[in-house]
């Protein structure tokens, strides 16, 4: 079946960020029209950075860190299914994720190293953001949406250890960025648990 | 006119004047290419090194220099801060003249980096005057660092992406590495290539870690990047890994035509017997698995769709790189950084290998600035490897020059062993007998025939 998040438009279902952005662009709305070529290149690159580092770190934390796996992930992942399917599927997913980590070279990383990578990534994002309100100055773009999604999730999800969110909190401009977007765009929704996390 | 060498401060850390890591950069022992620092026409400022050198160093706090990440003073200050006291320079400039043919290889860029400059200048000066400064650095190291990597082919110094990247980075920074180009991964200390054996005997085999280690040893091509540029580096490297790497793997290892006619052919010819029978196949399986896992999430309906999508994204990625590079010499100005090493690795492989089905190659050829960039780096940093173009393909023995003495020796030994076995058998079984005609001649002979007689009895 298709993956979350997805949008349902008429009789079309489009899932995941990339295709959704393309779809909306095809309808004539694009956030990155005002950017020049070099900026577009940078935006794509930073989006990949976030995907590469933050997403992988989140996956790692969810599936390769034993405490988190035992206490949170297994239960959460297997919750829609009856016994014994919940255990089987959870283990299978864990095995899959571990294989993938190995393939991209994260198999031997310790939690500390992963946290360091996250820190590096946040530092890069923080440098890029600087004192601007959004990554490309006044207007938000897809990059802002992606970064907000990840950071917000990291900041608001309760895990067994808070080191990940601590790493993000070290960068005040990123925190301010998240708060700003949350207040500006989500203020009438309140703080829900609507996280755009792709598991 | 060279910008002169960066100051060779004592290795003990940041000289008051700042320039940093020159102690680190100093390397007396590198290959000619390394950084003769020479032609810096592009460098702003000092036309006359001595004049430049004379300027006092600005008070750049040592701490600022130390902070590796990248908050650097404006360019001009950097330049000046590199200047060391005039005397070594003034002396240094002359002896460096002879180095000019070599130095002409040096890219103008290194103004900001000075890595090579440092090395080259140091070297030039050392050679000229037997100065102890580079030696200080050398003395500090327990043993030189050794890099094991795949050997060259297709006009490149190495045919493997990771090895090429690490080699290029080492060239950019002028790190004194002893490079072993091998065709047998079992010869490397870690069993995989590339592998770096540090001066303390430790073996590192992940390319990123190798580069991190080189940075720690003060061969850092990113020292002069601003914080923002450092962030850009991370971002673009992620882009490369996500978009270009799968396609590169696909082009060389999964696409049947390319694999059979180019990749497997090279590896099978280059590897020694009997590895060439099974190792290429095993490598292919490993790469295919890696590819599967890399694009595991996007599992569209069939192979073709996947391929199309991958190539589409790769083409986009190349176009993005081209836009980012623009008309600059390197991605961050005039001096190469680690990002340049990575990008060069990908582009060079895609451009140089003669692929029968090179869809991405065609697209890349259309991006003029990237092609020029590749040839520029190749000609500047790997001039002799570039000339090796066709030969390594036709003469498989080419890449095996490292193993040549051993092969010869092995051949001679095996022939001798065969001869000895035949002669011994002949003597022992009586086919050949030695007459004891001249007892005085060789006691050895007599004893041999006596032994023979004994045996017969």
Contacts between the chains, C-beta under 8 A, distances in Angstrom:
chain1	res1	chain2	res2	distance
A	37	B	323	4.3
A	38	B	323	5.7
A	38	B	324	5.9
A	38	B	326	7.1
A	40	B	320	7.3
A	40	B	323	7.5
A	41	B	320	4.0
A	41	B	321	7.3
A	41	B	323	4.9
A	41	B	324	4.5
A	42	B	232	6.6
A	42	B	235	6.9
A	42	B	324	7.1
A	44	B	239	6.4
A	44	B	316	7.8
A	44	B	317	7.9
A	44	B	320	5.7
A	45	B	232	7.1
A	45	B	235	3.9
A	45	B	236	4.7
A	45	B	238	6.9
A	45	B	239	4.3
A	45	B	320	7.2
A	45	B	324	7.8
A	46	B	235	4.5
A	48	B	235	6.8
A	48	B	238	4.3
A	48	B	239	4.3
A	48	B	241	7.8
A	48	B	242	4.8
A	48	B	243	7.1
A	49	B	234	5.7
A	49	B	235	4.1
A	49	B	238	4.1
A	49	B	239	7.5
A	51	B	238	7.3
A	51	B	242	6.6
A	52	B	238	3.8
A	52	B	241	6.4
A	52	B	242	6.0
A	53	B	234	7.9
A	53	B	238	6.8
A	96	B	296	7.9
A	99	B	293	6.2
A	100	B	293	4.9
A	100	B	296	6.3
A	102	B	293	8.0
A	103	B	289	7.1
A	103	B	290	5.0
A	103	B	293	3.7
A	103	B	294	6.3
A	104	B	293	7.4
A	104	B	294	6.8
A	105	B	206	6.3
A	105	B	208	7.7
A	120	B	234	6.7
A	121	B	234	6.9
A	123	B	69	7.5
A	123	B	231	7.3
A	124	B	230	7.0
A	124	B	231	3.5
A	124	B	234	4.6
A	124	B	235	6.5
A	125	B	231	7.2
A	127	B	227	4.4
A	127	B	228	5.3
A	127	B	230	7.0
A	127	B	231	4.2
A	128	B	228	6.4
A	128	B	231	4.9
A	128	B	232	7.6
A	128	B	235	7.7
A	130	B	228	7.7
